[in-house]
C-alpha cells in the first residue's frame, strides 16, 4: 500500500523542544477540548503512527487494543477531528500538527465551568509567549 498524507499541509513537525507529544497540547490547553477517552485514542495514534503521523490500524484493531466499542471509537475520532487534532480517510488516520491557540478562537473548552469561549486575554498571553 502506498503511503499518502491525508493532509499534507498539516504534517507533524517537531519543535526544537522535542517530545513525541507536542507540548502545545498542554500549554495551550487543547487537552481540555476533548474527553479522556479521545485523548487515549490520540495517544495511541501518536504511538503507532509513522514519522508523518500516519497510521493504518483498522478500526477493529484499535477497538481491541483500547478496549472500546466501534461506537466509542467513532465518537472519539469525530471529537478529535472536530478540534483539528486528527484527520481520517478510511483506512488512514493522520495525527495533525497542533494548531495555534489563535487558530482556535471560537472553540469552547469542554471542561471550563462556564463552557465559554477562549478569552481575548488568553489569546494575547499565548501570542506574547510565542514572540
N, CA, C and O atoms as CSV, one atom per row, in Angstrom:
chain,resi,resn,atom,element,x,y,z
A,1,UNK,N,N,0.840,-1.177,0.000
A,1,UNK,CA,C,0.000,0.000,0.000
A,1,UNK,C,C,0.885,1.240,0.000
A,1,UNK,O,O,1.823,1.340,0.791
A,2,UNK,N,N,0.590,2.171,-0.876
A,2,UNK,CA,C,1.363,3.405,-0.958
A,2,UNK,C,C,0.896,4.367,0.127
A,2,UNK,O,O,-0.302,4.589,0.302
A,3,UNK,N,N,1.860,4.935,0.853
A,3,UNK,CA,C,1.536,5.907,1.894
A,3,UNK,C,C,1.290,7.263,1.258
A,3,UNK,O,O,2.062,7.725,0.418
A,4,UNK,N,N,0.200,7.890,1.677
A,4,UNK,CA,C,-0.123,9.222,1.180
A,4,UNK,C,C,-0.738,10.006,2.319
A,4,UNK,O,O,-1.673,9.540,2.969
A,5,UNK,N,N,-0.216,11.195,2.564
A,5,UNK,CA,C,-0.753,12.045,3.618
A,5,UNK,C,C,-2.195,12.405,3.311
A,5,UNK,O,O,-2.553,12.688,2.168
A,6,UNK,N,N,-3.005,12.390,4.339
A,6,UNK,CA,C,-4.387,12.833,4.206
A,6,UNK,C,C,-4.396,14.349,4.066
A,6,UNK,O,O,-5.115,14.899,3.231
A,7,UNK,N,N,-3.594,15.022,4.888
A,7,UNK,CA,C,-3.494,16.480,4.868
A,7,UNK,C,C,-2.020,16.868,4.849
A,7,UNK,O,O,-1.407,17.021,5.906
A,8,UNK,N,N,-1.456,17.027,3.677
A,8,UNK,CA,C,-0.034,17.367,3.549
A,8,UNK,C,C,0.285,18.706,4.198
A,8,UNK,O,O,1.397,18.913,4.685
A,9,UNK,N,N,-0.672,19.605,4.207
A,9,UNK,CA,C,-0.445,20.923,4.799
A,9,UNK,C,C,-0.346,20.876,6.313
A,9,UNK,O,O,0.044,21.862,6.938
A,10,UNK,N,N,-0.693,19.748,6.911
A,10,UNK,CA,C,-0.685,19.637,8.369
A,10,UNK,C,C,0.182,18.484,8.843
A,10,UNK,O,O,-0.099,17.904,9.892
A,11,UNK,N,N,1.222,18.135,8.107
A,11,UNK,CA,C,2.128,17.077,8.533
A,11,UNK,C,C,2.783,17.474,9.839
A,11,UNK,O,O,3.189,18.623,10.013
A,12,UNK,N,N,2.887,16.522,10.764
A,12,UNK,CA,C,3.506,16.800,12.064
A,12,UNK,C,C,4.929,17.271,11.880
A,12,UNK,O,O,5.684,16.744,11.063
A,13,UNK,N,N,5.276,18.279,12.662
A,13,UNK,CA,C,6.647,18.780,12.699
A,13,UNK,C,C,7.077,18.788,14.156
A,13,UNK,O,O,6.267,19.015,15.055
A,14,UNK,N,N,8.336,18.543,14.374
A,14,UNK,CA,C,8.842,18.521,15.729
A,14,UNK,C,C,9.574,19.818,16.023
A,14,UNK,O,O,10.446,20.234,15.260
A,15,UNK,N,N,9.218,20.454,17.128
A,15,UNK,CA,C,9.839,21.714,17.509
A,15,UNK,C,C,11.210,21.461,18.104
A,15,UNK,O,O,11.605,20.314,18.313
A,16,UNK,N,N,11.948,22.559,18.382
A,16,UNK,CA,C,13.267,22.417,18.981
A,16,UNK,C,C,13.176,21.722,20.333
A,16,UNK,O,O,14.039,20.917,20.684
A,17,UNK,N,N,12.126,22.035,21.091
A,17,UNK,CA,C,11.926,21.384,22.383
A,17,UNK,C,C,11.157,20.096,22.113
A,17,UNK,O,O,9.944,20.021,22.314
A,18,UNK,N,N,11.885,19.091,21.658
A,18,UNK,CA,C,11.290,17.870,21.148
A,18,UNK,C,C,10.630,17.022,22.230
A,18,UNK,O,O,11.173,16.831,23.318
A,19,UNK,N,N,9.477,16.534,21.906
A,19,UNK,CA,C,8.840,15.444,22.639
A,19,UNK,C,C,7.872,14.790,21.669
A,19,UNK,O,O,7.392,15.446,20.744
A,20,UNK,N,N,7.581,13.526,21.857
A,20,UNK,CA,C,6.690,12.825,20.937
A,20,UNK,C,C,5.289,13.419,20.981
A,20,UNK,O,O,4.596,13.457,19.964
A,21,UNK,N,N,4.878,13.875,22.139
A,21,UNK,CA,C,3.591,14.544,22.260
A,21,UNK,C,C,3.882,16.039,22.278
A,21,UNK,O,O,4.600,16.528,23.150
A,22,UNK,N,N,3.327,16.755,21.322
A,22,UNK,CA,C,3.568,18.197,21.224
A,22,UNK,C,C,3.129,18.867,22.517
A,22,UNK,O,O,1.998,18.681,22.964
A,23,UNK,N,N,4.015,19.642,23.115
A,23,UNK,CA,C,3.739,20.271,24.398
A,23,UNK,C,C,2.656,21.341,24.309
A,23,UNK,O,O,2.118,21.756,25.335
A,24,UNK,N,N,2.324,21.798,23.090
A,24,UNK,CA,C,1.211,22.737,22.937
A,24,UNK,C,C,-0.100,22.096,23.381
A,24,UNK,O,O,-1.045,22.795,23.747
A,25,UNK,N,N,-0.155,20.781,23.350
A,25,UNK,CA,C,-1.357,20.074,23.802
A,25,UNK,C,C,-1.676,20.449,25.244
A,25,UNK,O,O,-2.844,20.576,25.612
A,26,UNK,N,N,-0.637,20.628,26.064
A,26,UNK,CA,C,-0.805,21.026,27.455
A,26,UNK,C,C,-0.750,22.540,27.608
A,26,UNK,O,O,-1.646,23.145,28.197
A,27,UNK,N,N,0.304,23.148,27.076
A,27,UNK,CA,C,0.491,24.601,27.249
A,27,UNK,C,C,-0.714,25.413,26.807
A,27,UNK,O,O,-1.099,26.374,27.473
A,28,UNK,N,N,-1.307,25.031,25.688
A,28,UNK,CA,C,-2.431,25.797,25.154
A,28,UNK,C,C,-3.781,25.154,25.476
A,28,UNK,O,O,-4.816,25.558,24.946
A,29,UNK,N,N,-3.751,24.153,26.348
A,29,UNK,CA,C,-4.961,23.528,26.902
A,29,UNK,C,C,-5.856,22.839,25.867
A,29,UNK,O,O,-7.072,22.773,26.044
A,30,UNK,N,N,-5.264,22.333,24.804
A,30,UNK,CA,C,-6.053,21.587,23.825
A,30,UNK,C,C,-6.649,20.331,24.443
A,30,UNK,O,O,-7.713,19.873,24.027
A,31,UNK,N,N,-5.967,19.778,25.431
A,31,UNK,CA,C,-6.448,18.566,26.085
A,31,UNK,C,C,-7.805,18.793,26.757
A,31,UNK,O,O,-8.542,17.836,26.994
A,32,UNK,N,N,-8.135,20.034,27.061
A,32,UNK,CA,C,-9.422,20.328,27.700
A,32,UNK,C,C,-10.581,20.323,26.711
A,32,UNK,O,O,-11.742,20.402,27.113
A,33,UNK,N,N,-10.276,20.231,25.437
A,33,UNK,CA,C,-11.312,20.292,24.419
A,33,UNK,C,C,-11.944,18.937,24.118
A,33,UNK,O,O,-12.893,18.852,23.339
A,34,UNK,N,N,-11.422,17.885,24.730
A,34,UNK,CA,C,-11.973,16.558,24.435
A,34,UNK,C,C,-11.955,15.668,25.673
A,34,UNK,O,O,-11.372,16.001,26.705
A,35,UNK,N,N,-12.603,14.544,25.529
A,35,UNK,CA,C,-12.722,13.592,26.635
A,35,UNK,C,C,-11.417,12.829,26.862
A,35,UNK,O,O,-10.538,12.796,26.001
A,36,UNK,N,N,-11.317,12.226,28.028
A,36,UNK,CA,C,-10.150,11.396,28.349
A,36,UNK,C,C,-10.050,10.219,27.375
A,36,UNK,O,O,-8.949,9.819,26.996
A,37,UNK,N,N,-11.176,9.675,26.980
A,37,UNK,CA,C,-11.178,8.545,26.049
A,37,UNK,C,C,-10.627,8.980,24.680
A,37,UNK,O,O,-9.897,8.230,24.031
A,38,UNK,N,N,-10.983,10.186,24.258
A,38,UNK,CA,C,-10.449,10.705,22.990
A,38,UNK,C,C,-8.950,10.955,23.094
A,38,UNK,O,O,-8.214,10.715,22.137
A,39,UNK,N,N,-8.493,11.434,24.246
A,39,UNK,CA,C,-7.056,11.613,24.450
A,39,UNK,C,C,-6.328,10.270,24.403
A,39,UNK,O,O,-5.196,10.188,23.928
A,40,UNK,N,N,-6.984,9.219,24.897
A,40,UNK,CA,C,-6.407,7.878,24.812
A,40,UNK,C,C,-6.229,7.442,23.368
A,40,UNK,O,O,-5.205,6.863,23.007
A,41,UNK,N,N,-7.230,7.723,22.545
A,41,UNK,CA,C,-7.123,7.402,21.115
A,41,UNK,C,C,-6.005,8.220,20.484
A,41,UNK,O,O,-5.212,7.693,19.704
A,42,UNK,N,N,-5.938,9.500,20.817
A,42,UNK,CA,C,-4.896,10.372,20.283
A,42,UNK,C,C,-3.507,9.822,20.646
A,42,UNK,O,O,-2.634,9.713,19.784
A,43,UNK,N,N,-3.311,9.480,21.912
A,43,UNK,CA,C,-2.021,8.944,22.362
A,43,UNK,C,C,-1.690,7.651,21.622
A,43,UNK,O,O,-0.555,7.459,21.187
A,44,UNK,N,N,-2.670,6.770,21.478
A,44,UNK,CA,C,-2.448,5.515,20.760
A,44,UNK,C,C,-1.987,5.790,19.332
A,44,UNK,O,O,-1.025,5.184,18.860
A,45,UNK,N,N,-2.672,6.706,18.643
A,45,UNK,CA,C,-2.325,7.007,17.253
A,45,UNK,C,C,-0.958,7.672,17.132
A,45,UNK,O,O,-0.254,7.459,16.145
A,46,UNK,N,N,-0.575,8.472,18.121
A,46,UNK,CA,C,0.771,9.052,18.133
A,46,UNK,C,C,1.803,7.933,18.283
A,46,UNK,O,O,2.828,7.931,17.602
A,47,UNK,N,N,1.525,6.989,19.174
A,47,UNK,CA,C,2.482,5.910,19.438
A,47,UNK,C,C,2.655,4.971,18.243
A,47,UNK,O,O,3.760,4.491,17.994
A,48,UNK,N,N,1.588,4.706,17.511
A,48,UNK,CA,C,1.686,3.733,16.414
A,48,UNK,C,C,1.926,4.394,15.061
A,48,UNK,O,O,2.197,3.711,14.074
A,49,UNK,N,N,1.826,5.731,15.014
A,49,UNK,CA,C,1.992,6.430,13.750
A,49,UNK,C,C,3.438,6.474,13.301
A,49,UNK,O,O,4.365,6.324,14.097
A,50,UNK,N,N,3.605,6.680,12.019
A,50,UNK,CA,C,4.956,6.808,11.481
A,50,UNK,C,C,5.435,8.249,11.642
A,50,UNK,O,O,4.788,9.047,12.320
A,51,UNK,N,N,6.561,8.583,11.022
A,51,UNK,CA,C,7.150,9.920,11.184
A,51,UNK,C,C,6.273,11.024,10.602
A,51,UNK,O,O,6.471,12.198,10.917
A,52,UNK,N,N,5.320,10.672,9.769
A,52,UNK,CA,C,4.400,11.654,9.193
A,52,UNK,C,C,3.079,11.711,9.958
A,52,UNK,O,O,2.177,12.464,9.591
A,53,UNK,N,N,2.968,10.916,11.016
A,53,UNK,CA,C,1.744,10.892,11.798
A,53,UNK,C,C,0.672,9.973,11.224
A,53,UNK,O,O,-0.491,10.054,11.620
A,54,UNK,N,N,1.053,9.100,10.295
A,54,UNK,CA,C,0.082,8.217,9.642
A,54,UNK,C,C,-0.002,6.866,10.337
A,54,UNK,O,O,1.000,6.313,10.790
A,55,UNK,N,N,-1.217,6.357,10.408
A,55,UNK,CA,C,-1.446,5.034,10.968
A,55,UNK,C,C,-2.480,4.306,10.123
A,55,UNK,O,O,-3.470,4.890,9.682
A,56,UNK,N,N,-2.232,3.022,9.909
A,56,UNK,CA,C,-3.134,2.193,9.117
A,56,UNK,C,C,-3.876,1.168,9.977
A,56,UNK,O,O,-4.439,0.210,9.446
A,57,UNK,N,N,-3.883,1.359,11.287
A,57,UNK,CA,C,-4.583,0.414,12.149
A,57,UNK,C,C,-6.061,0.389,11.783
A,57,UNK,O,O,-6.673,1.432,11.551
A,58,UNK,N,N,-6.618,-0.796,11.736
A,58,UNK,CA,C,-8.047,-0.921,11.431
A,58,UNK,C,C,-8.867,-0.491,12.641
A,58,UNK,O,O,-8.379,-0.499,13.771
A,59,UNK,N,N,-10.107,-0.119,12.393
A,59,UNK,CA,C,-10.994,0.243,13.496
A,59,UNK,C,C,-11.124,-0.923,14.480
A,59,UNK,O,O,-11.116,-0.723,15.695
A,60,UNK,N,N,-11.241,-2.123,13.952
A,60,UNK,CA,C,-11.363,-3.307,14.823
A,60,UNK,C,C,-10.102,-3.473,15.674
A,60,UNK,O,O,-10.195,-3.786,16.860
A,61,UNK,N,N,-8.933,-3.267,15.081
A,61,UNK,CA,C,-7.673,-3.376,15.812
A,61,UNK,C,C,-7.553,-2.326,16.902
A,61,UNK,O,O,-7.089,-2.621,18.004
A,62,UNK,N,N,-7.969,-1.105,16.601
A,62,UNK,CA,C,-7.923,-0.027,17.597
A,62,UNK,C,C,-8.886,-0.331,18.733
A,62,UNK,O,O,-8.537,-0.191,19.905
A,63,UNK,N,N,-10.102,-0.748,18.384
A,63,UNK,CA,C,-11.103,-1.073,19.414
A,63,UNK,C,C,-10.594,-2.167,20.340
A,63,UNK,O,O,-10.769,-2.087,21.556
A,64,UNK,N,N,-9.969,-3.181,19.772
A,64,UNK,CA,C,-9.447,-4.287,20.572
A,64,UNK,C,C,-8.345,-3.809,21.518
A,64,UNK,O,O,-8.349,-4.148,22.701
A,65,UNK,N,N,-7.408,-3.025,20.998
A,65,UNK,CA,C,-6.280,-2.572,21.811
A,65,UNK,C,C,-6.674,-1.565,22.877
A,65,UNK,O,O,-6.063,-1.525,23.945
A,66,UNK,N,N,-7.700,-0.739,22.600
A,66,UNK,CA,C,-8.132,0.268,23.573
A,66,UNK,C,C,-9.338,-0.176,24.398
A,66,UNK,O,O,-9.820,0.562,25.258
A,67,UNK,N,N,-9.816,-1.380,24.128
A,67,UNK,CA,C,-10.995,-1.925,24.830
A,67,UNK,C,C,-12.191,-0.968,24.764
A,67,UNK,O,O,-12.816,-0.652,25.776
A,68,UNK,N,N,-12.486,-0.521,23.544
A,68,UNK,CA,C,-13.645,0.339,23.319
A,68,UNK,C,C,-14.486,-0.237,22.188
A,68,UNK,O,O,-14.007,-1.054,21.402
A,69,UNK,N,N,-15.732,0.191,22.113
A,69,UNK,CA,C,-16.622,-0.261,21.045
A,69,UNK,C,C,-16.418,0.595,19.802
A,69,UNK,O,O,-15.804,1.661,19.861
A,70,UNK,N,N,-16.936,0.120,18.684
A,70,UNK,CA,C,-16.846,0.886,17.444
A,70,UNK,C,C,-17.603,2.209,17.582
A,70,UNK,O,O,-17.207,3.208,16.982
A,71,UNK,N,N,-18.673,2.229,18.353
A,71,UNK,CA,C,-19.435,3.470,18.586
A,71,UNK,C,C,-18.572,4.467,19.351
A,71,UNK,O,O,-18.542,5.653,19.021
A,72,UNK,N,N,-17.868,3.979,20.375
A,72,UNK,CA,C,-16.975,4.858,21.151
A,72,UNK,C,C,-15.823,5.359,20.283
A,72,UNK,O,O,-15.443,6.527,20.368
A,73,UNK,N,N,-15.268,4.480,19.449
A,73,UNK,CA,C,-14.187,4.883,18.559
A,73,UNK,C,C,-14.657,5.978,17.604
A,73,UNK,O,O,-13.965,6.977,17.402
A,74,UNK,N,N,-15.818,5.785,17.029
A,74,UNK,CA,C,-16.368,6.768,16.099
A,74,UNK,C,C,-16.564,8.116,16.783
A,74,UNK,O,O,-16.262,9.161,16.207
A,75,UNK,N,N,-17.066,8.089,18.006
A,75,UNK,CA,C,-17.281,9.322,18.776
A,75,UNK,C,C,-15.940,10.011,19.060
A,75,UNK,O,O,-15.817,11.223,18.886
A,76,UNK,N,N,-14.943,9.245,19.495
A,76,UNK,CA,C,-13.616,9.803,19.796
A,76,UNK,C,C,-12.965,10.372,18.542
A,76,UNK,O,O,-12.393,11.462,18.569
A,77,UNK,N,N,-13.057,9.633,17.452
A,77,UNK,CA,C,-12.464,10.097,16.190
A,77,UNK,C,C,-13.100,11.426,15.765
A,77,UNK,O,O,-12.400,12.358,15.367
A,78,UNK,N,N,-14.418,11.503,15.853
A,78,UNK,CA,C,-15.122,12.746,15.491
A,78,UNK,C,C,-14.703,13.892,16.402
A,78,UNK,O,O,-14.481,15.010,15.937
A,79,UNK,N,N,-14.595,13.615,17.697
A,79,UNK,CA,C,-14.188,14.645,18.653
A,79,UNK,C,C,-12.805,15.193,18.313
A,79,UNK,O,O,-12.599,16.406,18.327
A,80,UNK,N,N,-11.858,14.309,18.008
A,80,UNK,CA,C,-10.500,14.736,17.668
A,80,UNK,C,C,-10.459,15.474,16.333
A,80,UNK,O,O,-9.672,16.405,16.157
A,81,UNK,N,N,-11.298,15.061,15.405
A,81,UNK,CA,C,-11.364,15.761,14.126
A,81,UNK,C,C,-12.005,17.137,14.304
A,81,UNK,O,O,-11.579,18.107,13.677
A,82,UNK,N,N,-13.016,17.222,15.146
A,82,UNK,CA,C,-13.699,18.496,15.389
A,82,UNK,C,C,-12.769,19.543,15.998
A,82,UNK,O,O,-12.921,20.737,15.737
A,83,UNK,N,N,-11.809,19.102,16.808
A,83,UNK,CA,C,-10.876,20.061,17.418
A,83,UNK,C,C,-9.561,20.132,16.646
A,83,UNK,O,O,-8.581,20.714,17.112
A,84,UNK,N,N,-9.557,19.530,15.457
A,84,UNK,CA,C,-8.465,19.686,14.499
A,84,UNK,C,C,-7.145,19.060,14.939
A,84,UNK,O,O,-6.072,19.585,14.641
A,85,UNK,N,N,-7.230,17.928,15.655
A,85,UNK,CA,C,-6.023,17.204,16.041
A,85,UNK,C,C,-5.800,15.961,15.189
A,85,UNK,O,O,-4.723,15.365,15.224
A,86,UNK,N,N,-6.814,15.571,14.426
A,86,UNK,CA,C,-6.779,14.311,13.697
A,86,UNK,C,C,-7.554,14.459,12.402
A,86,UNK,O,O,-8.539,15.193,12.330
A,87,UNK,N,N,-7.091,13.747,11.376
A,87,UNK,CA,C,-7.885,13.614,10.165
A,87,UNK,C,C,-7.944,12.132,9.829
A,87,UNK,O,O,-7.105,11.344,10.266
A,88,UNK,N,N,-8.937,11.776,9.057
A,88,UNK,CA,C,-9.178,10.369,8.767
A,88,UNK,C,C,-9.742,10.238,7.366
A,88,UNK,O,O,-10.704,10.916,7.006
A,89,UNK,N,N,-9.139,9.363,6.579
A,89,UNK,CA,C,-9.645,8.985,5.272
A,89,UNK,C,C,-9.490,7.476,5.206
A,89,UNK,O,O,-8.413,6.962,4.904
A,90,UNK,N,N,-10.564,6.782,5.488
A,90,UNK,CA,C,-10.565,5.320,5.615
A,90,UNK,C,C,-9.640,4.679,4.597
A,90,UNK,O,O,-9.860,4.866,3.401
A,91,UNK,N,N,-8.628,3.943,4.994
A,91,UNK,CA,C,-8.311,3.422,6.320
A,91,UNK,C,C,-7.188,4.173,7.031
A,91,UNK,O,O,-6.595,3.637,7.967
A,92,UNK,N,N,-6.886,5.387,6.614
A,92,UNK,CA,C,-5.709,6.086,7.136
A,92,UNK,C,C,-6.090,7.148,8.161
A,92,UNK,O,O,-6.951,7.996,7.926
A,93,UNK,N,N,-5.413,7.067,9.309
A,93,UNK,CA,C,-5.503,8.113,10.323
A,93,UNK,C,C,-4.270,8.985,10.180
A,93,UNK,O,O,-3.177,8.481,9.924
A,94,UNK,N,N,-4.439,10.299,10.344
A,94,UNK,CA,C,-3.284,11.189,10.374
A,94,UNK,C,C,-3.387,12.088,11.589
A,94,UNK,O,O,-4.332,12.865,11.728
A,95,UNK,N,N,-2.391,11.971,12.478
A,95,UNK,CA,C,-2.278,12.890,13.603
A,95,UNK,C,C,-1.756,14.196,13.011
A,95,UNK,O,O,-0.714,14.214,12.356
A,96,UNK,N,N,-2.482,15.284,13.244
A,96,UNK,CA,C,-2.153,16.573,12.653
A,96,UNK,C,C,-1.246,17.384,13.561
A,96,UNK,O,O,-1.172,17.150,14.767
A,97,UNK,N,N,-0.561,18.337,12.960
A,97,UNK,CA,C,0.170,19.300,13.775
A,97,UNK,C,C,-0.860,20.017,14.639
A,97,UNK,O,O,-2.000,20.218,14.218
A,98,UNK,N,N,-0.459,20.400,15.839
A,98,UNK,CA,C,-1.413,21.038,16.746
A,98,UNK,C,C,-1.556,22.499,16.349
A,98,UNK,O,O,-0.567,23.226,16.263
A,99,UNK,N,N,-2.794,22.926,16.108
A,99,UNK,CA,C,-2.998,24.314,15.686
A,99,UNK,C,C,-2.663,25.280,16.817
A,99,UNK,O,O,-2.746,24.927,17.993
A,100,UNK,N,N,-2.286,26.497,16.450
A,100,UNK,CA,C,-2.021,27.525,17.452
A,100,UNK,C,C,-3.323,27.911,18.124
A,100,UNK,O,O,-4.400,27.804,17.537
A,101,UNK,N,N,-3.210,28.355,19.349
A,101,UNK,CA,C,-4.380,28.776,20.099
A,101,UNK,C,C,-5.138,29.857,19.345
A,101,UNK,O,O,-6.368,29.881,19.365
A,102,UNK,N,N,-4.418,30.749,18.682
A,102,UNK,CA,C,-5.077,31.828,17.945
A,102,UNK,C,C,-5.935,31.281,16.805
A,102,UNK,O,O,-6.884,31.938,16.378
A,103,UNK,N,N,-5.609,30.074,16.303
A,103,UNK,CA,C,-6.425,29.440,15.269
A,103,UNK,C,C,-7.696,28.832,15.855
A,103,UNK,O,O,-8.627,28.491,15.125
A,104,UNK,N,N,-7.724,28.703,17.171
A,104,UNK,CA,C,-8.839,28.045,17.849
A,104,UNK,C,C,-9.858,29.030,18.431
A,104,UNK,O,O,-10.751,28.613,19.169
A,105,UNK,N,N,-9.747,30.314,18.121
A,105,UNK,CA,C,-10.696,31.296,18.659
A,105,UNK,C,C,-12.093,30.868,18.258
A,105,UNK,O,O,-12.355,30.553,17.097
A,106,UNK,N,N,-12.976,30.862,19.223
A,106,UNK,CA,C,-14.356,30.451,18.976
A,106,UNK,C,C,-14.615,29.011,19.351
A,106,UNK,O,O,-15.774,28.603,19.432
A,107,UNK,N,N,-13.564,28.214,19.585
A,107,UNK,CA,C,-13.735,26.844,20.042
A,107,UNK,C,C,-13.879,26.879,21.547
A,107,UNK,O,O,-13.083,27.529,22.225
A,108,UNK,N,N,-14.869,26.199,22.083
A,108,UNK,CA,C,-15.079,26.222,23.522
A,108,UNK,C,C,-14.239,25.166,24.205
A,108,UNK,O,O,-13.948,24.117,23.629
A,109,UNK,N,N,-13.852,25.447,25.431
A,109,UNK,CA,C,-13.142,24.475,26.257
A,109,UNK,C,C,-14.181,23.616,26.949
A,109,UNK,O,O,-14.995,24.125,27.720
A,110,UNK,N,N,-14.161,22.332,26.685
A,110,UNK,CA,C,-15.162,21.406,27.206
A,110,UNK,C,C,-15.229,21.412,28.726
A,110,UNK,O,O,-16.320,21.330,29.289
A,111,UNK,N,N,-14.094,21.504,29.402
A,111,UNK,CA,C,-14.086,21.385,30.853
A,111,UNK,C,C,-14.192,22.723,31.580
A,111,UNK,O,O,-14.172,22.747,32.810
A,112,UNK,N,N,-14.305,23.834,30.858
A,112,UNK,CA,C,-14.490,25.116,31.515
A,112,UNK,C,C,-15.832,25.112,32.220
A,112,UNK,O,O,-16.822,24.618,31.679
A,113,UNK,N,N,-15.869,25.660,33.428
A,113,UNK,CA,C,-17.104,25.657,34.193
A,113,UNK,C,C,-18.221,26.389,33.462
A,113,UNK,O,O,-19.367,25.940,33.469
A,114,UNK,N,N,-17.898,27.508,32.834
A,114,UNK,CA,C,-18.912,28.293,32.149
A,114,UNK,C,C,-19.081,27.860,30.700
A,114,UNK,O,O,-19.956,28.384,30.010
A,115,UNK,N,N,-18.269,26.916,30.213
A,115,UNK,CA,C,-18.294,26.486,28.820
A,115,UNK,C,C,-18.248,27.697,27.895
A,115,UNK,O,O,-19.000,27.785,26.924
A,116,UNK,N,N,-17.342,28.636,28.218
A,116,UNK,CA,C,-17.254,29.895,27.488
A,116,UNK,C,C,-16.198,29.828,26.400
A,116,UNK,O,O,-15.422,28.876,26.312
A,117,UNK,N,N,-16.192,30.868,25.573
A,117,UNK,CA,C,-15.182,30.967,24.541
A,117,UNK,C,C,-13.841,31.301,25.175
A,117,UNK,O,O,-13.782,31.791,26.303
A,118,UNK,N,N,-12.768,31.034,24.445
A,118,UNK,CA,C,-11.443,31.404,24.911
A,118,UNK,C,C,-11.403,32.931,24.987
A,118,UNK,O,O,-11.836,33.618,24.062
A,119,UNK,N,N,-10.892,33.440,26.073
A,119,UNK,CA,C,-10.866,34.895,26.247
A,119,UNK,C,C,-9.801,35.520,25.355
A,119,UNK,O,O,-8.796,34.894,25.021
A,120,UNK,N,N,-10.047,36.761,24.981
A,120,UNK,CA,C,-9.077,37.515,24.190
A,120,UNK,C,C,-7.785,37.659,24.978
A,120,UNK,O,O,-6.696,37.604,24.406
A,121,UNK,N,N,-7.900,37.845,26.289
A,121,UNK,CA,C,-6.728,37.965,27.160
A,121,UNK,C,C,-5.857,36.713,27.045
A,121,UNK,O,O,-4.635,36.815,26.943
A,122,UNK,N,N,-6.490,35.523,27.062
A,122,UNK,CA,C,-5.748,34.271,26.966
A,122,UNK,C,C,-5.049,34.166,25.609
A,122,UNK,O,O,-3.917,33.691,25.531
A,123,UNK,N,N,-5.710,34.600,24.556
A,123,UNK,CA,C,-5.112,34.569,23.220
A,123,UNK,C,C,-3.871,35.463,23.180
A,123,UNK,O,O,-2.825,35.045,22.682
A,124,UNK,N,N,-3.977,36.691,23.703
A,124,UNK,CA,C,-2.830,37.598,23.671
A,124,UNK,C,C,-1.692,37.108,24.570
A,124,UNK,O,O,-0.521,37.303,24.242
A,125,UNK,N,N,-2.017,36.483,25.683
A,125,UNK,CA,C,-0.967,35.923,26.543
A,125,UNK,C,C,-0.192,34.860,25.785
A,125,UNK,O,O,1.035,34.803,25.864
A,126,UNK,N,N,-0.910,34.014,25.048
A,126,UNK,CA,C,-0.278,32.948,24.291
A,126,UNK,C,C,0.569,33.513,23.156
A,126,UNK,O,O,1.686,33.052,22.922
A,127,UNK,N,N,0.043,34.500,22.459
A,127,UNK,CA,C,0.793,35.116,21.361
A,127,UNK,C,C,2.071,35.750,21.913
A,127,UNK,O,O,3.133,35.642,21.300
A,128,UNK,N,N,1.969,36.413,23.073
A,128,UNK,CA,C,3.127,37.043,23.701
A,128,UNK,C,C,4.213,36.042,24.047
A,128,UNK,O,O,5.397,36.362,23.940
A,129,UNK,N,N,3.841,34.835,24.461
A,129,UNK,CA,C,4.817,33.797,24.801
A,129,UNK,C,C,5.520,33.285,23.560
A,129,UNK,O,O,6.661,32.830,23.646
A,130,UNK,N,N,4.868,33.348,22.408
A,130,UNK,CA,C,5.435,32.792,21.187
A,130,UNK,C,C,6.357,33.764,20.463
A,130,UNK,O,O,7.105,33.363,19.571
A,131,UNK,N,N,6.308,35.024,20.837
A,131,UNK,CA,C,7.128,36.043,20.164
A,131,UNK,C,C,8.512,36.082,20.762
A,131,UNK,O,O,9.350,36.874,20.331
